[in-house]
Amino acid sequence: MNYLRKVWTIVWKDLLTELRSREMIASMLVFALLVLFIFNFAFELRVEQVTAVAPGVLWVTFIFAGMLGLSRAFVMEKDQGCWDGLLLSPVDRSVLYFGKMLSNVLFMLIVEAIALPAFVVLFNLPFPPLLPVVVFLSTIGFAAVGTLFSAMTVHVRAREVLLPVLLFPVVVPVIIAAVKLTAGLLDGLPLGEMGHWLRLLVAFDIIFLAVACMTFDYVVEE
């Protein structure tokens, strides 16, 4: 219980910081909505079967909006000189990882909760009840790996370029599974026909959460 309280302290600190600055969520949300609007107008003019391309549009929007948040996950602590203090605090390094990872998940879910209804309305699509579950599981997998790589590149000058180069090849299984599941749900397929994609998504989340937790201590050592 004490471990969870320490993790929540990190999450609460990030949440209070974001409420004061309103930089990360605002930029992610504006970017996501702009991308959806642009794709909507482009496909209305050029694409007849919007349903076929809509899942890819949704996850391109979420992934690149999430990149904006991940690129700033550790920058504020580093710029304000707080990162060394966090590393010197008498807690296990996994507390820092899970705290920052949950903060990234929370910020992404807030953006996705607003962008997802906008996506459904703009593209005139049904809203499958299981779609939020797919979004949640995919966000966890993306944030699990992204938080680790964000900590790895925080001291690099070209971190905005290096982070996506490192991250995208690793999260390809998450992106593919998310797109396939979203397409299947929009097409009304039964969950049994998409079970292998769902199992892939859950397995990715579990494996990379464990790997990131075990390697985070080495990643943050300079």
GROMACS elastic network, one bead per residue, 0.5 to 0.9 nm:
[ bonds ]
;  ai    aj funct       b0    kb
    1     4     6  0.51998   500
    1     5     6  0.63036   500
    1     6     6  0.88068   500
    2     5     6  0.50216   500
    2     6     6  0.63692   500
    2     7     6  0.87878   500
    3     6     6  0.52451   500
    3     7     6  0.64108   500
    3     8     6  0.87170   500
    3    91     6  0.86982   500
    3    92     6  0.88333   500
    3    95     6  0.72182   500
    4     7     6  0.50143   500
    4     8     6  0.60902   500
    4     9     6  0.85705   500
    4    95     6  0.81885   500
    5     8     6  0.50351   500
    5     9     6  0.61965   500
    5    10     6  0.89294   500
    6     9     6  0.50149   500
    6    10     6  0.66862   500
    6    11     6  0.88931   500
    6    91     6  0.79888   500
    6    95     6  0.66381   500
    6    96     6  0.86032   500
    6    99     6  0.80602   500
    7    10     6  0.53686   500
    7    11     6  0.64964   500
    7    12     6  0.87290   500
    7    94     6  0.88130   500
    7    95     6  0.52839   500
    7    96     6  0.69285   500
    7    97     6  0.85221   500
    7    98     6  0.63542   500
    7   100     6  0.84464   500
    7   102     6  0.86034   500
    8    12     6  0.59300   500
    8    13     6  0.84118   500
    8    99     6  0.64601   500
    8   102     6  0.87669   500
    9    12     6  0.50677   500
    9    13     6  0.60591   500
    9    14     6  0.86643   500
    9    99     6  0.76082   500
   10    13     6  0.51151   500
   10    14     6  0.63318   500
   10    15     6  0.86262   500
   10    95     6  0.80966   500
   10    96     6  0.69556   500
   10    98     6  0.85829   500
   10   100     6  0.67912   500
   10   103     6  0.80234   500
   11    14     6  0.52174   500
   11    15     6  0.61271   500
   11    16     6  0.86713   500
   11    98     6  0.87052   500
   11    99     6  0.51505   500
   11   100     6  0.65454   500
   11   101     6  0.86088   500
   11   102     6  0.66245   500
   11   103     6  0.52298   500
   11   104     6  0.89809   500
   11   106     6  0.88314   500
   12    16     6  0.60928   500
   12    17     6  0.84928   500
   12    99     6  0.87522   500
   12   103     6  0.82543   500
   13    16     6  0.52766   500
   13    17     6  0.61866   500
   13    18     6  0.86514   500
   14    17     6  0.50591   500
   14    18     6  0.61253   500
   14    19     6  0.85911   500
   14    99     6  0.87393   500
   14   100     6  0.78647   500
   14   103     6  0.65528   500
   15    18     6  0.51197   500
   15    19     6  0.61449   500
   15    20     6  0.87063   500
   15   103     6  0.72283   500
   15   106     6  0.88581   500
   15   107     6  0.85621   500
   16    19     6  0.50376   500
   16    20     6  0.63229   500
   16    21     6  0.87651   500
   17    20     6  0.52613   500
   17    21     6  0.62821   500
   17    22     6  0.81101   500
   18    21     6  0.51490   500
   18    22     6  0.50839   500
   18    23     6  0.67209   500
   18    24     6  0.68755   500
   18    25     6  0.76140   500
   19    22     6  0.53932   500
   19    23     6  0.86372   500
   20    23     6  0.86999   500
   21    24     6  0.81033   500
   22    25     6  0.62902   500
   22    26     6  0.59777   500
   22    27     6  0.84590   500
   23    26     6  0.54794   500
   23    27     6  0.60920   500
   23    28     6  0.85781   500
   24    27     6  0.54027   500
   24    28     6  0.61470   500
   24    29     6  0.85504   500
   24    68     6  0.74486   500
   24    69     6  0.58568   500
   24    72     6  0.75335   500
   24   107     6  0.80098   500
   25    28     6  0.50898   500
   25    29     6  0.59121   500
   25    30     6  0.84511   500
   25    69     6  0.75270   500
   25   107     6  0.62587   500
   25   108     6  0.78513   500
   25   110     6  0.78000   500
   25   111     6  0.67447   500
   26    29     6  0.52046   500
   26    30     6  0.60638   500
   26    31     6  0.84567   500
   26   111     6  0.85464   500
   27    30     6  0.52728   500
   27    31     6  0.60540   500
   27    32     6  0.85535   500
   27    65     6  0.82082   500
   27    68     6  0.76125   500
   27    69     6  0.84566   500
   28    31     6  0.52194   500
   28    32     6  0.61297   500
   28    33     6  0.87043   500
   28    62     6  0.89599   500
   28    64     6  0.85798   500
   28    66     6  0.69368   500
   28    67     6  0.85873   500
   28    68     6  0.62374   500
   28    69     6  0.67922   500
   28   107     6  0.88198   500
   28   108     6  0.81089   500
   28   111     6  0.68072   500
   29    32     6  0.51014   500
   29    33     6  0.61633   500
   29    34     6  0.84788   500
   29    65     6  0.73362   500
   29   110     6  0.86624   500
   29   111     6  0.53639   500
   29   112     6  0.81603   500
   29   114     6  0.78974   500
   29   115     6  0.73474   500
   30    33     6  0.53191   500
   30    34     6  0.60531   500
   30    35     6  0.85763   500
   30    65     6  0.88803   500
   31    34     6  0.52002   500
   31    35     6  0.61661   500
   31    36     6  0.86810   500
   31    61     6  0.80853   500
   31    64     6  0.85052   500
   31    65     6  0.62954   500
   31    68     6  0.89502   500
   32    35     6  0.52632   500
   32    36     6  0.62912   500
   32    37     6  0.87275   500
   32    61     6  0.54880   500
   32    62     6  0.68280   500
   32    64     6  0.80680   500
   32    65     6  0.58163   500
   32   111     6  0.78546   500
   32   112     6  0.84874   500
   32   115     6  0.66459   500
   33    36     6  0.51094   500
   33    37     6  0.61583   500
   33    38     6  0.86104   500
   33    61     6  0.83343   500
   33   114     6  0.88328   500
   33   115     6  0.63090   500
   33   118     6  0.76557   500
   33   119     6  0.84504   500
   34    37     6  0.51240   500
   34    38     6  0.61267   500
   34    39     6  0.85949   500
   35    38     6  0.51599   500
   35    39     6  0.61248   500
   35    40     6  0.84231   500
   35    57     6  0.85338   500
   35    60     6  0.88584   500
   35    61     6  0.63316   500
   36    39     6  0.52494   500
   36    40     6  0.59556   500
   36    41     6  0.86935   500
   36    57     6  0.74838   500
   36    58     6  0.76829   500
   36    61     6  0.70579   500
   36   115     6  0.82228   500
   36   118     6  0.79897   500
   36   119     6  0.65723   500
   36   122     6  0.78662   500
   36   123     6  0.89967   500
   37    40     6  0.50592   500
   37    41     6  0.63254   500
   37    42     6  0.85855   500
   37   119     6  0.86624   500
   37   122     6  0.75747   500
   38    41     6  0.54331   500
   38    42     6  0.61418   500
   38    43     6  0.86181   500
   39    42     6  0.50026   500
   39    43     6  0.59358   500
   39    44     6  0.83197   500
   39    57     6  0.72961   500
   40    43     6  0.53783   500
   40    44     6  0.60409   500
   40    45     6  0.87917   500
   40    50     6  0.89542   500
   40   119     6  0.87442   500
   40   122     6  0.65476   500
   40   123     6  0.65450   500
   41    44     6  0.50950   500
   41    45     6  0.65305   500
   41    46     6  0.88311   500
   42    45     6  0.54925   500
   42    46     6  0.62561   500
   42    47     6  0.78367   500
   43    46     6  0.50167   500
   43    48     6  0.76029   500
   43    49     6  0.87581   500
   43    50     6  0.67860   500
   43    53     6  0.88570   500
   44    47     6  0.61207   500
   44    48     6  0.75271   500
   44    50     6  0.79646   500
   44   123     6  0.88796   500
   45    48     6  0.83022   500
   47    50     6  0.61506   500
   47    53     6  0.87108   500
   48    51     6  0.89748   500
   49    52     6  0.58644   500
   49    53     6  0.75589   500
   50    53     6  0.55452   500
   50    54     6  0.58810   500
   50   123     6  0.73004   500
   51    54     6  0.51185   500
   51    55     6  0.74776   500
   51   123     6  0.81241   500
   51   125     6  0.75917   500
   51   183     6  0.78838   500
   51   186     6  0.75426   500
   51   187     6  0.80740   500
   52    55     6  0.72754   500
   52    56     6  0.84113   500
   52   183     6  0.74822   500
   53    56     6  0.55694   500
   53    57     6  0.64162   500
   53    58     6  0.89122   500
   53   183     6  0.86859   500
   54    57     6  0.50262   500
   54    58     6  0.61799   500
   54    59     6  0.88006   500
   54   119     6  0.87056   500
   54   123     6  0.75512   500
   54   125     6  0.88940   500
   54   182     6  0.89246   500
   54   183     6  0.78950   500
   55    58     6  0.51269   500
   55    59     6  0.63763   500
   55    60     6  0.85737   500
   55   178     6  0.83562   500
   55   179     6  0.54272   500
   55   180     6  0.78364   500
   55   181     6  0.87492   500
   55   182     6  0.57641   500
   55   183     6  0.55999   500
   55   186     6  0.83573   500
   56    59     6  0.53535   500
   56    60     6  0.60017   500
   56    61     6  0.84734   500
   56   179     6  0.60108   500
   56   182     6  0.88077   500
   56   183     6  0.85330   500
   57    60     6  0.51947   500
   57    61     6  0.61403   500
   57    62     6  0.86944   500
   58    61     6  0.52307   500
   58    62     6  0.63169   500
   58    63     6  0.86925   500
   58   115     6  0.89351   500
   58   116     6  0.79968   500
   58   119     6  0.72552   500
   58   179     6  0.83407   500
   58   182     6  0.89205   500
   59    63     6  0.58032   500
   59    64     6  0.83144   500
   59   175     6  0.71689   500
   59   178     6  0.75192   500
   59   179     6  0.67810   500
   60    63     6  0.52797   500
   60    64     6  0.60988   500
   60    65     6  0.83299   500
   60   175     6  0.87807   500
   61    64     6  0.55841   500
   61    65     6  0.59948   500
   61    66     6  0.84098   500
   61   115     6  0.89645   500
   62    65     6  0.51693   500
   62    66     6  0.59047   500
   62    67     6  0.85553   500
   62   108     6  0.80295   500
   62   111     6  0.84854   500
   62   112     6  0.70366   500
   62   115     6  0.86021   500
   62   139     6  0.87296   500
   63    66     6  0.50427   500
   63    67     6  0.62341   500
   63    68     6  0.89884   500
   63   139     6  0.87971   500
   63   142     6  0.80672   500
   63   175     6  0.83167   500
   64    68     6  0.67020   500
   65    68     6  0.53727   500
   65    69     6  0.70056   500
   65   108     6  0.80239   500
   65   111     6  0.84551   500
   66    69     6  0.52063   500
   66    70     6  0.62136   500
   66    71     6  0.86109   500
   66   104     6  0.82431   500
   66   107     6  0.85971   500
   66   108     6  0.61184   500
   66   111     6  0.88973   500
   66   139     6  0.87348   500
   66   142     6  0.84353   500
   66   143     6  0.82219   500
   66   146     6  0.89833   500
   67    70     6  0.50122   500
   67    71     6  0.59713   500
   67    72     6  0.86608   500
   67   146     6  0.81147   500
   67   160     6  0.89721   500
   67   163     6  0.84508   500
   67   164     6  0.74258   500
   68    71     6  0.54342   500
   68    72     6  0.67812   500
   68    73     6  0.89747   500
   68   160     6  0.88879   500
   69    72     6  0.53594   500
   69    73     6  0.61880   500
   69   104     6  0.69631   500
   69   107     6  0.77170   500
   69   108     6  0.76976   500
   70    74     6  0.80778   500
   70   104     6  0.68906   500
   70   143     6  0.77770   500
   70   146     6  0.63177   500
   70   147     6  0.65333   500
   70   149     6  0.88040   500
   70   150     6  0.61970   500
   70   163     6  0.86385   500
   71    74     6  0.76088   500
   71    75     6  0.74438   500
   71   146     6  0.87446   500
   71   147     6  0.89905   500
   71   150     6  0.62308   500
   71   153     6  0.88743   500
   71   154     6  0.81958   500
   71   159     6  0.74461   500
   71   160     6  0.62609   500
   71   163     6  0.72203   500
   71   164     6  0.89335   500
   72    75     6  0.50591   500
   72    76     6  0.67938   500
   72   150     6  0.80793   500
   72   154     6  0.87199   500
   73    76     6  0.72184   500
   73    77     6  0.84122   500
   73   100     6  0.72365   500
   73   101     6  0.88462   500
   73   103     6  0.85739   500
   73   104     6  0.72502   500
   73   147     6  0.73448   500
   73   150     6  0.67856   500
   73   151     6  0.79553   500
   73   154     6  0.87024   500
   74    77     6  0.55640   500
   74    78     6  0.63554   500
   74    79     6  0.87732   500
   74    83     6  0.77429   500
   74   100     6  0.82923   500
   74   147     6  0.87213   500
   74   150     6  0.69199   500
   74   151     6  0.63771   500
   74   154     6  0.63436   500
   75    78     6  0.50682   500
   75    79     6  0.59874   500
   75    80     6  0.84912   500
   75    83     6  0.88436   500
   75   150     6  0.88888   500
   75   151     6  0.89336   500
   75   154     6  0.62814   500
   75   155     6  0.86182   500
   76    79     6  0.51559   500
   76    80     6  0.60508   500
   76    81     6  0.83636   500
   76    82     6  0.81029   500
   76    83     6  0.85182   500
   77    80     6  0.53191   500
   77    81     6  0.59251   500
   77    84     6  0.84112   500
   77    86     6  0.86346   500
   78    81     6  0.51571   500
   78    82     6  0.60575   500
   78    83     6  0.51484   500
   78    84     6  0.78371   500
   78   154     6  0.76859   500
   78   155     6  0.81614   500
   79    82     6  0.77297   500
   79    83     6  0.84194   500
   80    83     6  0.79321   500
   81    84     6  0.66457   500
   81    85     6  0.75976   500
   82    85     6  0.51687   500
   82    86     6  0.63588   500
   82    87     6  0.88334   500
   83    86     6  0.51339   500
   83    87     6  0.63200   500
   83    88     6  0.86790   500
   84    87     6  0.50728   500
   84    88     6  0.61517   500
   84    89     6  0.86421   500
   85    88     6  0.50766   500
   85    89     6  0.61617   500
   86    89     6  0.51758   500
   86    90     6  0.87058   500
   86    91     6  0.87838   500
   86    96     6  0.77079   500
   87    90     6  0.82718   500
   87    91     6  0.84152   500
   87    93     6  0.73349   500
   87    96     6  0.82005   500
   87   220     6  0.82159   500
   88    91     6  0.82746   500
   89    92     6  0.85247   500
   91    94     6  0.82708   500
   91    95     6  0.67285   500
   91    96     6  0.81308   500
   92    95     6  0.55542   500
   92    96     6  0.74562   500
   92   217     6  0.86819   500
   93    96     6  0.53010   500
   93    97     6  0.65602   500
   93    98     6  0.89053   500
   93   213     6  0.84045   500
   93   216     6  0.70406   500
   93   217     6  0.57195   500
   93   220     6  0.87946   500
   94    98     6  0.60742   500
   94    99     6  0.83060   500
   94   212     6  0.88290   500
   94   213     6  0.56269   500
   94   214     6  0.76864   500
   94   216     6  0.68624   500
   94   217     6  0.72558   500
   95    98     6  0.53488   500
   95    99     6  0.59392   500
   95   100     6  0.85235   500
   95   213     6  0.89525   500
   96    99     6  0.51348   500
   96   100     6  0.61053   500
   96   101     6  0.83925   500
   96   216     6  0.89157   500
   97   100     6  0.53357   500
   97   101     6  0.59287   500
   97   102     6  0.84774   500
   97   144     6  0.89476   500
   97   147     6  0.74093   500
   97   148     6  0.75761   500
   97   151     6  0.89241   500
   97   212     6  0.81128   500
   97   213     6  0.67959   500
   97   216     6  0.68174   500
   97   217     6  0.88573   500
   98   102     6  0.59005   500
   98   103     6  0.83684   500
   98   144     6  0.86037   500
   98   147     6  0.89674   500
   98   209     6  0.89764   500
   98   213     6  0.77315   500
   99   102     6  0.53344   500
   99   103     6  0.62128   500
   99   104     6  0.87585   500
  100   104     6  0.62464   500
  100   105     6  0.86421   500
  100   147     6  0.69618   500
  101   104     6  0.51301   500
  101   105     6  0.62151   500
  101   106     6  0.86062   500
  101   140     6  0.83304   500
  101   143     6  0.60122   500
  101   144     6  0.61160   500
  101   145     6  0.88851   500
  101   146     6  0.82714   500
  101   147     6  0.56439   500
  101   148     6  0.83615   500
  102   106     6  0.60026   500
  102   107     6  0.85742   500
  102   140     6  0.83636   500
  102   143     6  0.80222   500
  102   144     6  0.86709   500
  103   106     6  0.50628   500
  103   107     6  0.62114   500
  103   108     6  0.85630   500
  104   107     6  0.52265   500
  104   108     6  0.61004   500
  104   109     6  0.84942   500
  104   140     6  0.89468   500
  104   143     6  0.62527   500
  104   144     6  0.89094   500
  104   146     6  0.88788   500
  104   147     6  0.75722   500
  105   108     6  0.51770   500
  105   109     6  0.60069   500
  105   110     6  0.86139   500
  105   136     6  0.85286   500
  105   139     6  0.63376   500
  105   140     6  0.62409   500
  105   142     6  0.86547   500
  105   143     6  0.60408   500
  105   144     6  0.85785   500
  106   109     6  0.51439   500
  106   110     6  0.62448   500
  106   111     6  0.87915   500
  107   110     6  0.52336   500
  107   111     6  0.64849   500
  107   112     6  0.86825   500
  108   111     6  0.51969   500
  108   112     6  0.60426   500
  108   113     6  0.85015   500
  108   139     6  0.72595   500
  108   143     6  0.86686   500
  109   113     6  0.58427   500
  109   114     6  0.86200   500
  109   135     6  0.83135   500
  109   136     6  0.73540   500
  109   139     6  0.75172   500
  110   113     6  0.51904   500
  110   114     6  0.66828   500
  110   115     6  0.87681   500
  111   114     6  0.54252   500
  111   115     6  0.60706   500
  111   116     6  0.84530   500
  112   116     6  0.55598   500
  112   117     6  0.86150   500
  112   135     6  0.80446   500
  113   116     6  0.56671   500
  113   117     6  0.71655   500
  113   132     6  0.85479   500
  114   117     6  0.61200   500
  114   118     6  0.67431   500
  115   118     6  0.50491   500
  115   119     6  0.60661   500
  115   120     6  0.87581   500
  116   120     6  0.63459   500
  116   121     6  0.87327   500
  116   132     6  0.87431   500
  117   120     6  0.50629   500
  117   121     6  0.61810   500
  117   122     6  0.85185   500
  117   127     6  0.82352   500
  118   121     6  0.51836   500
  118   122     6  0.59396   500
  118   123     6  0.84345   500
  119   122     6  0.52590   500
  119   123     6  0.60201   500
  119   124     6  0.80942   500
  119   125     6  0.81281   500
  120   123     6  0.55217   500
  120   124     6  0.56448   500
  120   125     6  0.50452   500
  120   126     6  0.66345   500
  120   127     6  0.66287   500
  121   124     6  0.50172   500
  121   125     6  0.67802   500
  121   126     6  0.87387   500
  122   125     6  0.80471   500
  125   186     6  0.74838   500
  126   186     6  0.66577   500
  127   130     6  0.86097   500
  127   131     6  0.72509   500
  127   185     6  0.87005   500
  127   186     6  0.75436   500
  128   131     6  0.54206   500
  128   132     6  0.82558   500
  128   182     6  0.89077   500
  128   185     6  0.61234   500
  128   186     6  0.66536   500
  128   188     6  0.80932   500
  129   132     6  0.69210   500
  129   133     6  0.81612   500
  129   185     6  0.87832   500
  130   133     6  0.52636   500
  130   134     6  0.66185   500
  130   135     6  0.88863   500
  130   185     6  0.75408   500
  131   134     6  0.51546   500
  131   135     6  0.62523   500
  131   136     6  0.86373   500
  131   181     6  0.82748   500
  131   182     6  0.66447   500
  131   185     6  0.70284   500
  131   186     6  0.86841   500
  132   136     6  0.60258   500
  132   137     6  0.86294   500
  133   136     6  0.50719   500
  133   137     6  0.62091   500
  133   138     6  0.84968   500
  134   137     6  0.52918   500
  134   138     6  0.60157   500
  134   139     6  0.84162   500
  134   178     6  0.65591   500
  134   181     6  0.71444   500
  134   182     6  0.73731   500
  134   198     6  0.80366   500
  134   201     6  0.86123   500
  135   138     6  0.52091   500
  135   139     6  0.59773   500
  135   140     6  0.86574   500
  135   178     6  0.74172   500
  135   182     6  0.87066   500
  136   139     6  0.51492   500
  136   140     6  0.63389   500
  136   141     6  0.88643   500
  137   140     6  0.52483   500
  137   141     6  0.64836   500
  137   142     6  0.87639   500
  137   174     6  0.89886   500
  137   178     6  0.86906   500
  137   198     6  0.89929   500
  137   201     6  0.69060   500
  137   202     6  0.69581   500
  137   205     6  0.73675   500
  138   141     6  0.52111   500
  138   142     6  0.61447   500
  138   143     6  0.85391   500
  138   174     6  0.60673   500
  138   175     6  0.75960   500
  138   177     6  0.82601   500
  138   178     6  0.62700   500
  138   201     6  0.68322   500
  138   202     6  0.85856   500
  138   205     6  0.79828   500
  139   142     6  0.50836   500
  139   143     6  0.59464   500
  139   144     6  0.83308   500
  139   174     6  0.87841   500
  140   143     6  0.51973   500
  140   144     6  0.58725   500
  140   145     6  0.87384   500
  140   205     6  0.65088   500
  140   209     6  0.87056   500
  141   144     6  0.51250   500
  141   145     6  0.65612   500
  141   146     6  0.84405   500
  141   171     6  0.76758   500
  141   174     6  0.66621   500
  141   201     6  0.75948   500
  141   202     6  0.83107   500
  141   204     6  0.65278   500
  141   206     6  0.82190   500
  141   208     6  0.72749   500
  141   209     6  0.76757   500
  142   145     6  0.56774   500
  142   146     6  0.58835   500
  142   147     6  0.84678   500
  142   167     6  0.87750   500
  142   171     6  0.63832   500
  142   174     6  0.70092   500
  142   175     6  0.85038   500
  142   205     6  0.83402   500
  143   147     6  0.56479   500
  143   148     6  0.83782   500
  144   147     6  0.56747   500
  144   148     6  0.67834   500
  144   205     6  0.73551   500
  144   208     6  0.65327   500
  144   209     6  0.56544   500
  144   212     6  0.69704   500
  144   213     6  0.89932   500
  145   148     6  0.53470   500
  145   149     6  0.63994   500
  145   150     6  0.85744   500
  145   167     6  0.71560   500
  145   170     6  0.77607   500
  145   171     6  0.73968   500
  145   208     6  0.65869   500
  145   209     6  0.75790   500
  145   212     6  0.68579   500
  146   149     6  0.52028   500
  146   150     6  0.58655   500
  146   151     6  0.85684   500
  146   163     6  0.81590   500
  146   164     6  0.88734   500
  146   167     6  0.63496   500
  146   171     6  0.86517   500
  147   150     6  0.50046   500
  147   151     6  0.62730   500
  147   152     6  0.85978   500
  147   212     6  0.85340   500
  148   151     6  0.53351   500
  148   152     6  0.63033   500
  148   153     6  0.89260   500
  148   212     6  0.61223   500
  148   213     6  0.85546   500
  148   215     6  0.84103   500
  148   216     6  0.65367   500
  148   219     6  0.76542   500
  149   153     6  0.61796   500
  149   154     6  0.84777   500
  149   163     6  0.65085   500
  149   166     6  0.72477   500
  149   167     6  0.67935   500
  149   219     6  0.85347   500
  150   153     6  0.53157   500
  150   154     6  0.59571   500
  150   159     6  0.81122   500
  150   163     6  0.65106   500
  150   167     6  0.89337   500
  151   154     6  0.53091   500
  151   155     6  0.81996   500
  151   216     6  0.82458   500
  151   219     6  0.70488   500
  151   220     6  0.65447   500
  152   155     6  0.75317   500
  152   156     6  0.83831   500
  152   163     6  0.86346   500
  152   216     6  0.86999   500
  152   219     6  0.56580   500
  152   220     6  0.66353   500
  153   156     6  0.51998   500
  153   157     6  0.83370   500
  153   158     6  0.83134   500
  153   159     6  0.53871   500
  153   160     6  0.86262   500
  153   162     6  0.71795   500
  153   163     6  0.65367   500
  154   157     6  0.80366   500
  154   159     6  0.63887   500
  155   158     6  0.89515   500
  155   159     6  0.76020   500
  156   159     6  0.52183   500
  156   160     6  0.89416   500
  156   162     6  0.82688   500
  157   160     6  0.81889   500
  158   161     6  0.55182   500
  158   162     6  0.60860   500
  158   163     6  0.85053   500
  159   163     6  0.55796   500
  159   164     6  0.86517   500
  160   163     6  0.57708   500
  160   164     6  0.72848   500
  161   164     6  0.61816   500
  161   165     6  0.66493   500
  162   165     6  0.51146   500
  162   166     6  0.62157   500
  162   167     6  0.84872   500
  163   166     6  0.53311   500
  163   167     6  0.59069   500
  163   168     6  0.84553   500
  164   168     6  0.56151   500
  164   169     6  0.85785   500
  165   168     6  0.60952   500
  165   169     6  0.73589   500
  166   169     6  0.65457   500
  166   170     6  0.72646   500
  167   170     6  0.55219   500
  167   171     6  0.63438   500
  167   172     6  0.88118   500
  168   171     6  0.52742   500
  168   172     6  0.61474   500
  169   172     6  0.55123   500
  169   173     6  0.87081   500
  170   173     6  0.74249   500
  170   174     6  0.85970   500
  171   174     6  0.52373   500
  171   175     6  0.63816   500
  171   176     6  0.87476   500
  171   204     6  0.89567   500
  172   175     6  0.51157   500
  172   176     6  0.60990   500
  172   177     6  0.85027   500
  173   176     6  0.52185   500
  173   177     6  0.59991   500
  173   178     6  0.83890   500
  173   200     6  0.77148   500
  173   201     6  0.75639   500
  173   204     6  0.77352   500
  174   177     6  0.52436   500
  174   178     6  0.59448   500
  174   179     6  0.85318   500
  174   200     6  0.80475   500
  174   201     6  0.60467   500
  174   204     6  0.72757   500
  174   205     6  0.86428   500
  175   178     6  0.51323   500
  175   179     6  0.61090   500
  175   180     6  0.85366   500
  176   179     6  0.52450   500
  176   180     6  0.60928   500
  176   181     6  0.85324   500
  176   197     6  0.85328   500
  177   180     6  0.51444   500
  177   181     6  0.60051   500
  177   182     6  0.84189   500
  177   196     6  0.89439   500
  177   197     6  0.52169   500
  177   198     6  0.70811   500
  177   200     6  0.70523   500
  177   201     6  0.62692   500
  178   181     6  0.52250   500
  178   182     6  0.59895   500
  178   183     6  0.84829   500
  178   197     6  0.79388   500
  178   198     6  0.84280   500
  178   201     6  0.76773   500
  179   182     6  0.51196   500
  179   183     6  0.60181   500
  179   184     6  0.84957   500
  180   183     6  0.51670   500
  180   184     6  0.61161   500
  180   185     6  0.86270   500
  180   194     6  0.79691   500
  180   197     6  0.72186   500
  181   184     6  0.50766   500
  181   185     6  0.61249   500
  181   186     6  0.85896   500
  181   191     6  0.87998   500
  181   194     6  0.64969   500
  181   195     6  0.89064   500
  181   197     6  0.66804   500
  181   198     6  0.72768   500
  182   185     6  0.51644   500
  182   186     6  0.61519   500
  182   187     6  0.85403   500
  183   186     6  0.51854   500
  183   187     6  0.61158   500
  183   188     6  0.86215   500
  183   189     6  0.87802   500
  184   187     6  0.50527   500
  184   188     6  0.61831   500
  184   189     6  0.52346   500
  184   190     6  0.79350   500
  184   191     6  0.82791   500
  184   193     6  0.85285   500
  184   194     6  0.71250   500
  185   188     6  0.50252   500
  185   189     6  0.58314   500
  185   190     6  0.77501   500
  185   191     6  0.79635   500
  185   194     6  0.89201   500
  186   189     6  0.77508   500
  188   191     6  0.89677   500
  189   192     6  0.82962   500
  189   193     6  0.68855   500
  189   194     6  0.77915   500
  190   193     6  0.58032   500
  190   194     6  0.72468   500
  191   194     6  0.52361   500
  191   195     6  0.60213   500
  191   198     6  0.87817   500
  192   195     6  0.50869   500
  192   196     6  0.83827   500
  193   196     6  0.77475   500
  193   197     6  0.89904   500
  194   197     6  0.55458   500
  194   198     6  0.65334   500
  194   199     6  0.88823   500
  195   198     6  0.50554   500
  195   199     6  0.61264   500
  195   200     6  0.85561   500
  196   199     6  0.50850   500
  196   200     6  0.61349   500
  196   201     6  0.86681   500
  197   200     6  0.50070   500
  197   201     6  0.62537   500
  197   202     6  0.87550   500
  198   201     6  0.50991   500
  198   202     6  0.62945   500
  198   203     6  0.85650   500
  199   202     6  0.51578   500
  199   203     6  0.59750   500
  199   204     6  0.84500   500
  200   203     6  0.51375   500
  200   204     6  0.60541   500
  200   205     6  0.86386   500
  201   204     6  0.51844   500
  201   205     6  0.63116   500
  201   206     6  0.88220   500
  202   205     6  0.51569   500
  202   206     6  0.63249   500
  202   207     6  0.86525   500
  203   206     6  0.52396   500
  203   207     6  0.60233   500
  203   208     6  0.84434   500
  204   207     6  0.52660   500
  204   208     6  0.59400   500
  204   209     6  0.81990   500
  205   208     6  0.55654   500
  205   209     6  0.59148   500
  205   210     6  0.85278   500
  206   209     6  0.53104   500
  206   210     6  0.62668   500
  206   211     6  0.86835   500
  207   210     6  0.52894   500
  207   211     6  0.61566   500
  207   212     6  0.85645   500
  208   212     6  0.57332   500
  208   213     6  0.81935   500
  209   212     6  0.52423   500
  209   213     6  0.60477   500
  209   214     6  0.86273   500
  210   213     6  0.51850   500
  210   214     6  0.62439   500
  210   215     6  0.86946   500
  211   214     6  0.52257   500
  211   215     6  0.61459   500
  211   216     6  0.84084   500
  212   215     6  0.52113   500
  212   216     6  0.56811   500
  213   216     6  0.54948   500
  213   217     6  0.78365   500
  214   217     6  0.69902   500
  214   218     6  0.83894   500
  215   218     6  0.54650   500
  215   219     6  0.63075   500
  216   220     6  0.63283   500
  216   221     6  0.87673   500
  217   220     6  0.57419   500
  217   221     6  0.67160   500
  218   221     6  0.53507   500
  218   222     6  0.85463   500
  219   222     6  0.78108   500
